[in-house]
Amino acid sequence: MAKKRTYLTATLPDGYSKTIGPTAVAFTHYWRIVAILESGKTEVFWGHTKSLADARRKTKAAAEAARMRGWKDYALDIVEVVPSDG
């Protein structure tokens, strides 16, 4: 039997929408870190996880990255993904 493939969409508080897929993996959450560098430029890091607990672990990782890389500031968003048409 073939695995069911689906698209997943995450909509962040600022209105940005990210579509993931097609995938057969049961991702539940999307995370995004927007880092503000000392130069004023920004870098974006993102990913998806299979649970909210996994996504929340990015909070500690983001704080460590900010300290190690010398970011001026950063924002971490975690949102639930929903099935979509792609």
Steps between C-alpha positions, in 0.01 A plus 500: 500500500638840404560759769255786503674822399361831612589867514515688828472876546620714787381860537711717728373795707650751253297345216786304341378164369727198446387187315679172569470197277401280352584288802388180667652607833256610769648842579293701747690827549718747311759721667685807375782702654568848361840611628614861491876515454737765634521644146122553500442227242270209573533126465207258500508142626198270477385144529212272585450247776278207590386651832454828683751382763767459231425848365519656848850359543608757241456769767812388686689438174415849375624661821828306477543593133439867578769495766751300294450691175463846651150576372364837607152351531283220365138393478376141518158407365340158536173423322289196430490370142173411327435280194464696177475458124856618450 
